[in-house]
Amino acid sequence: MKRNATLRRRSGGPAGPPGKTSARAKAVGPAGEVEALLRSTLDALSAHIAVLDRSGTIVAVNQAWRSFARAAGFVGREGGVGMNYLAVCERAAGESPDAAQTAEALRDIIGGRGSEFRMEYPCESPDGLRWFQLRVTRPGPARIPRIVVAHEDITEVKRAQEALAQLSSRLIQVQDEERRAIARELHDTTAQNLLAITLNATRLREPLNGAGESVRRILAETVGLAEQCLQEVRTLSYLLHPPLLDEMGLASALRWFAKGFSERSGIDVDVRVVEDNGAALPREIATTLFRVAQEALSNVHRHSGSPSAGIDLQRTEQAVRLDVIDRGRGLRGEIKPGKGARPVGVGVSGMRVRLEQLGGRLDIQSSPTGTCVTATLPIPRASSVPGPSGVSRDEPADMAPSSKSGQTGTP
């Protein structure tokens, strides 16, 4: 009776059989309420979440994880609870670099050598290719160490980024086509008309030999202005789209541009070309690198104060690299993209976008003694070897990240 009375006071109700009363008291007690709240909170999240113990074994998953696992074809208890997530990633590591990276990060976090890991990866699902962001975290000091694995579906974000990239690529392509058309029109029409004006004005010199000094002076000024306009139109036409770029290739176009730039600016420019073979670069790659060289030298002229500059063009079978180097005062603004970075100019952003459209990158190293702008672009290969297959269906879909489209191992 004393035991039953104690249970009655703790539970707030009649005391039943000892076993049932203890379970009920636990379920409605503060600890049970907290646990129920945590579970309902996890189930309300859209991310696929699993909680691991210190060995990497799954001890709890939320509803989104279970639903995705069922949709992906996993047949098992509670979406993989009781399975070792780390072991699954290690088994998939030989076929998936993403799984190998995740396994390494998990080992570091379990061993206390890290506290957080993030990664984006593609995943084949019943609805087609999806993109996920994986985040592995180890919460602060707790009585029972736990690791939280969350996979957030970022497919819509990726699609928006892809659409924006395609639009940017199309705008750049249209811009280049427009420049090419304007350059052709200036060269074939405007320049020819100015040449005719110059020739006609020159032919008037002999008939006007007996004219007064003022008439001869006006004629000489007219011929001089016509020749100047002709030269400027030709220069503008070549800068918009140098014919050498299509006819002789990037190296010749860079040498021509550097020579003209030196004459116009007074900045000595040295061009050094190292090529593994004489094969022509694809037109879009050659055009992009030429535009980068144009913008970089323009920045040298406007901002650096350098008396000289250098252009280095290096090519291998896999990639081509362009370096534009000066010995000026360096850049004062932020040169790396990211949150809070101050842009150094629209030109730098334009160079970066052009390169990224072709899978390349832009690196800028700047100091008070000079700046080096490096553009690197991969040279596309004629064919590629398909990657290996993914993780088998006897493991939960929300297990090993996959780096290949078409693989089945996912969040």
Secondary structure, 3 states (H helix, E strand, C coil): CHHHHHHHHHHCCCCCCHHHHHHHHHHHCHHHHHHHHHHHHHHHCCCEEEEECCCCEEEEECHHHHHHHHHCCCCCHHHHCCCEHHHHHHHHCCCCHHHHHHHHHHHHHHCCCCCEEEEEEEEEECCEEEEEEEEEECCCCCCCCCEEEEEEECHHHHHHHHHHHHHHHHHHHHHHHHHHHHHHHHHHHHHHHHHHHHHHHHHCCCCCCCCCHHHHHHHHHHHHHHHHHHHHHHHHHHHHCCHHHHHCCHHHHHHHHHHHHHHHHCCEEEEEEECCCCCCCCHHHHHHHHHHHHHHHHHHHHHHCCCEEEEEEEECCCEEEEEEEECCCCCCCCCCCCCCCCCCCHHHHHHHHHHHHCCCEEEEEEECCEEEEEEEEECCCCCCCCCCCCCCCCCCCCCCCCCCCCCCCCC
